[in-house]
Amino acid sequence: MAAHVVRHGLRMRKTFSVEKLDIAHWFPGHMARGMNKMQQKLKSVDCIIEVHDARIPITGRNSLFEQRLGLSTLKPHIFVLNKMDLADLRDRNSIISYYESQGVKDIIFTNCKNPDSSGIKSIIPRVSKLVQKSERYNRSEESEYQMMVIGIPNVGKSSLINALRAKHTRRSKATQVGGVPGITQSVLERIKVCNNPKVYLLDTPGVMAPKINSLETGLKLALAATIKDHLVGEDIMADYLLYWLNSCGNFSYVQYLGLDEPVDNIQQLLLTAAAKNNWVRKTRDHTGVRTVPDIILSASKFIRGFRLGEFGKVMLDDLSDLKI
């Protein structure tokens, strides 16, 4: 039996549990192939840009990148925390201190939707400085720089490429962007993102760590759209989102969904929201065609609201647990 706490006059869950959820199948085979291709491209790369979601700055970072690509040891490495426009960064210094203690020295916060943001502007100068200080080995005669962008799915790698291209070359989008993880499934041909200096960039598929340590880690990754919703289940994701918002005292979902008050029961929330917003579907049984509340659509709308920032800037990771 889960413990409860009284908030807003209601008894809210203090812990989250789900009866059964198989997280072993969340690592598609193309991810392993993608990692192998990244290794094969390393000799042609001068700098690696690792992109992560600022709402989950610690959760879900793939340790295989360090092990197999030699971040900061074999190649200059920049760690970009994207989607800062959606993240609660009051403890930004704790994130920086944590990563510096892990040997990550070059950290940039960005919003790739805005090519003129300070984070985007600082990337090419930082790359130039790092590459000039490094040994380029077999690329010492080359006049241009080549970067590789890596990260877990849907953290904004393609958006970063397009933002750099828009900022430095004034060209249109060079690579496909979408809100569904897994759009980029191969290491692409190089894309020019800057004319002076000449900088080319390789896009890569998002690669998850093959093992997710806990259910809660997996659900944070799912809410951040790094895992396809149907693999987890929209109803389970919506339930975790409700638990998480309530535990933070964030009841902005009440107005967004048209509810009368906060709730702690996901079925109650989904049914009430569907009724209030006319989110329905047609079904057929022995009595004929009926219109019923569409709770999956209701769950999807709830999750989408979170991803669009409708519930305010958020930090899914508990930064108070960081050991620095």
matplotlib code that plots the C-alpha trace (Angstrom):
import matplotlib.pyplot as plt

x = [0.0, 1.5, 2.0, 0.0, 0.4, -2.4, -2.1, -4.7, -7.1, -6.6, -4.6, -1.8, 0.6, 4.1, 5.5, 4.7, 4.2, 2.9, 2.0, 4.0, 6.2, 8.8, 11.6, 14.0, 12.6, 13.2, 16.6, 15.9, 18.5, 19.3, 20.8, 23.6, 24.3, 24.3, 27.0, 29.2, 28.9, 29.9, 33.0, 33.9, 33.6, 35.8, 39.0, 37.3, 36.0, 37.7, 35.1, 32.1, 29.1, 26.9, 23.3, 21.1, 17.7, 18.0, 14.9, 16.6, 20.3, 21.4, 18.9, 19.5, 22.8, 24.4, 27.6, 28.5, 29.4, 32.3, 33.4, 33.3, 33.9, 36.5, 34.8, 37.2, 40.1, 40.4, 38.5, 37.5, 34.0, 31.2, 28.2, 25.1, 22.0, 19.2, 15.5, 16.6, 13.4, 11.4, 13.7, 13.7, 17.3, 17.4, 20.0, 22.0, 25.3, 24.7, 24.4, 27.6, 29.5, 28.3, 29.5, 32.8, 33.4, 32.8, 35.5, 33.1, 34.5, 32.8, 29.0, 26.6, 22.9, 20.8, 17.4, 17.8, 14.5, 16.3, 19.4, 20.2, 20.4, 23.7, 24.1, 24.0, 26.3, 28.9, 29.2, 31.4, 33.8, 34.1, 34.7, 37.4, 39.2, 39.1, 40.2, 43.1, 44.4, 44.1, 46.2, 44.4, 46.6, 45.6, 43.5, 46.3, 46.5, 42.8, 41.7, 38.1, 36.6, 34.3, 32.1, 29.8, 26.6, 25.6, 22.9, 20.0, 16.8, 14.8, 17.0, 17.4, 20.5, 18.9, 17.5, 21.0, 22.4, 19.6, 20.1, 23.8, 23.2, 20.6, 22.9, 26.1, 25.1, 21.6, 20.5, 17.2, 16.8, 19.4, 18.0, 14.6, 13.3, 10.3, 8.9, 9.1, 12.3, 14.1, 13.7, 17.5, 18.4, 21.7, 25.0, 24.3, 26.6, 28.3, 26.4, 28.0, 27.0, 29.5, 31.5, 34.2, 35.7, 34.4, 32.7, 30.9, 28.7, 27.6, 24.1, 23.8, 20.9, 19.9, 21.2, 19.8, 21.9, 21.0, 20.0, 17.7, 18.4, 14.9, 11.3, 11.3, 14.3, 12.5, 9.4, 11.3, 12.9, 9.5, 8.0, 10.9, 9.9, 13.2, 11.3, 8.3, 5.1, 3.5, 6.4, 5.7, 1.9, 0.3, -1.9, 1.2, 3.1, 0.1, -0.2, 3.4, 3.1, 0.1, 2.0, 5.0, 3.1, 1.1, 4.3, 5.7, 2.6, 2.1, -1.7, -1.6, -3.0, -6.4, -7.0, -5.3, -7.5, -10.7, -11.0, -12.7, -9.9, -6.7, -7.0, -4.7, -6.5, -5.4, -8.6, -10.7, -8.5, -8.6, -12.4, -13.2, -10.8, -12.3, -15.8, -15.0, -13.2, -15.3, -12.4, -14.5, -14.3, -16.9, -17.2, -19.4, -21.0, -24.1, -26.3, -24.8, -22.4, -21.7, -19.7, -17.4, -14.7, -11.3, -9.0, -5.9, -6.4, -7.0, -3.6, -1.9, -3.2, -2.1, 1.4, 1.6, 0.7, 3.7, 6.1, 5.0, 5.7, 2.0, 2.7, 5.6, 9.4, 10.2, 13.1, 12.4, 15.7, 16.0, 19.2, 19.4, 20.7, 23.8, 27.1, 29.7]
y = [0.0, 3.3, 6.0, 9.2, 12.9, 15.5, 18.3, 20.8, 19.0, 15.7, 12.6, 12.4, 9.5, 9.8, 7.0, 5.7, 2.1, 0.2, -3.5, -4.5, -2.7, -4.4, -1.9, -4.4, -3.9, -0.1, -0.4, -1.0, -2.9, 0.1, 1.9, -0.7, -0.3, 3.5, 3.3, 1.1, 3.6, 6.5, 4.6, 4.1, 7.9, 8.9, 9.3, 12.0, 14.0, 16.9, 17.5, 15.7, 17.6, 15.7, 17.0, 16.2, 17.5, 20.1, 18.9, 15.6, 16.7, 13.6, 11.0, 8.8, 10.1, 7.2, 6.0, 4.1, 7.4, 7.9, 4.2, 3.8, 7.3, 8.5, 11.8, 14.5, 12.0, 11.1, 14.0, 17.5, 17.3, 19.8, 18.9, 20.8, 20.9, 21.8, 22.8, 25.2, 27.2, 24.3, 23.6, 24.9, 25.9, 27.5, 24.9, 25.3, 25.7, 22.3, 20.7, 22.4, 21.4, 17.8, 17.4, 19.2, 16.7, 14.0, 15.5, 17.4, 20.9, 22.5, 22.8, 25.0, 25.5, 26.1, 26.6, 25.3, 26.8, 30.2, 30.3, 33.8, 32.5, 33.0, 29.2, 28.7, 31.7, 30.3, 26.8, 27.4, 29.7, 27.1, 24.3, 26.4, 27.0, 23.4, 22.0, 24.5, 23.4, 19.7, 17.2, 16.5, 13.5, 12.4, 15.6, 18.1, 19.1, 19.8, 23.4, 22.8, 21.3, 18.3, 17.7, 14.8, 15.4, 12.6, 12.0, 9.9, 10.2, 13.4, 15.7, 18.2, 17.0, 17.7, 21.0, 22.0, 21.3, 23.4, 26.2, 26.4, 26.3, 29.1, 31.2, 30.8, 30.1, 31.6, 28.4, 26.5, 23.3, 20.6, 17.7, 16.4, 17.4, 15.8, 15.2, 11.5, 9.7, 7.7, 9.9, 9.9, 6.3, 6.5, 8.5, 11.0, 12.7, 15.8, 19.0, 22.4, 24.6, 27.5, 29.2, 31.0, 28.8, 26.0, 23.6, 20.4, 18.4, 14.7, 13.9, 10.6, 8.4, 8.8, 6.0, 5.0, 3.2, -0.5, -0.8, 1.5, 1.4, 1.9, 2.3, 6.0, 6.7, 5.1, 7.1, 10.4, 9.5, 8.7, 12.0, 13.8, 12.0, 10.1, 6.8, 6.2, 6.6, 3.3, 1.3, 2.5, 3.2, 6.6, 5.7, 4.7, 7.9, 10.0, 8.4, 9.1, 12.7, 13.2, 11.7, 13.9, 17.1, 16.5, 15.7, 19.1, 20.9, 21.9, 21.9, 23.9, 20.8, 21.5, 24.6, 23.2, 20.1, 22.0, 20.1, 21.4, 20.5, 18.5, 14.7, 11.8, 9.1, 8.9, 7.2, 10.0, 12.6, 11.0, 10.4, 13.9, 15.6, 13.7, 14.6, 18.3, 18.6, 16.3, 13.9, 10.9, 8.0, 5.8, 2.1, -0.7, -3.4, -5.5, -2.4, -0.6, 2.4, 4.3, 7.4, 6.9, 9.0, 8.6, 8.1, 7.4, 10.7, 12.4, 10.9, 12.1, 15.6, 15.6, 14.5, 16.9, 19.8, 18.9, 18.7, 22.1, 23.7, 24.4, 23.4, 25.8, 25.2, 21.8, 19.8, 16.1, 15.2, 15.6, 17.7, 17.6, 14.0, 15.1, 14.0, 16.6]
z = [0.0, -1.0, 1.6, 1.2, 2.1, 2.4, -0.2, -1.3, 1.1, -0.7, 0.2, -2.4, -3.0, -1.6, -3.8, -7.3, -8.2, -11.2, -11.3, -14.3, -16.8, -19.0, -19.6, -21.2, -24.7, -24.8, -26.6, -30.4, -32.4, -34.6, -31.6, -31.3, -35.0, -34.6, -31.9, -34.1, -36.9, -34.6, -33.6, -37.3, -37.9, -35.0, -37.1, -39.2, -36.2, -34.4, -31.7, -30.2, -29.1, -26.7, -26.4, -23.4, -22.1, -19.4, -17.7, -17.0, -16.7, -14.9, -15.8, -18.8, -20.0, -21.9, -20.2, -23.4, -25.1, -22.6, -22.8, -26.6, -28.0, -25.5, -24.6, -23.4, -23.5, -27.2, -28.7, -27.5, -26.0, -25.4, -23.3, -24.4, -22.1, -24.5, -23.9, -21.2, -22.1, -20.6, -17.6, -14.1, -13.7, -10.3, -9.3, -12.5, -10.6, -9.0, -12.4, -13.6, -10.4, -10.7, -14.3, -13.6, -10.9, -13.5, -15.8, -18.1, -18.4, -21.3, -20.6, -22.6, -21.9, -25.1, -26.6, -30.1, -31.1, -31.0, -33.3, -31.8, -28.2, -26.4, -26.1, -29.9, -30.5, -28.2, -29.7, -32.8, -30.9, -28.2, -30.8, -32.5, -29.3, -28.2, -31.6, -31.9, -28.4, -29.3, -31.3, -34.6, -35.5, -39.0, -39.6, -39.0, -42.6, -42.9, -42.8, -41.8, -38.6, -38.4, -35.4, -34.4, -32.5, -30.2, -27.5, -26.5, -28.7, -29.1, -27.0, -29.9, -31.9, -35.3, -33.9, -32.9, -36.3, -37.9, -35.4, -36.1, -39.8, -39.6, -37.4, -39.3, -42.9, -43.1, -44.8, -44.2, -42.3, -43.2, -41.3, -40.2, -36.8, -34.9, -31.5, -31.9, -30.8, -33.4, -36.5, -37.2, -37.6, -39.4, -39.4, -42.1, -44.6, -43.2, -43.1, -43.4, -40.4, -40.6, -43.4, -41.3, -40.0, -42.2, -39.9, -40.9, -38.6, -38.6, -37.3, -35.5, -34.3, -30.6, -28.6, -25.2, -22.5, -23.0, -19.4, -17.5, -13.8, -12.4, -13.3, -12.3, -14.5, -17.4, -16.8, -16.6, -19.9, -21.4, -20.2, -21.9, -25.1, -25.4, -25.5, -27.8, -25.9, -27.0, -25.6, -22.1, -22.3, -22.3, -19.3, -17.2, -18.3, -17.4, -14.0, -13.3, -14.5, -12.2, -9.2, -10.0, -10.4, -7.2, -5.3, -6.4, -5.4, -9.1, -9.8, -13.0, -14.8, -13.2, -15.3, -18.4, -18.4, -17.3, -14.0, -10.9, -8.4, -8.1, -8.1, -7.3, -9.3, -12.9, -14.1, -12.5, -14.2, -17.6, -17.6, -16.2, -18.7, -21.6, -20.6, -20.0, -23.4, -25.5, -26.1, -27.3, -29.7, -31.3, -30.3, -31.5, -29.3, -29.4, -28.8, -31.8, -32.1, -28.8, -28.0, -25.1, -23.4, -25.1, -22.1, -24.3, -26.1, -22.7, -21.5, -24.7, -24.2, -20.6, -21.6, -24.5, -22.2, -20.0, -23.0, -24.3, -20.9, -20.1, -16.4, -16.1, -16.2, -14.6, -13.3, -13.3, -11.6, -7.8, -7.8, -4.0, -4.3, -6.4, -4.8, -5.7]

ax = plt.figure().add_subplot(projection="3d")
ax.plot(x, y, z, "-o")
ax.set_aspect("equal")
plt.show()
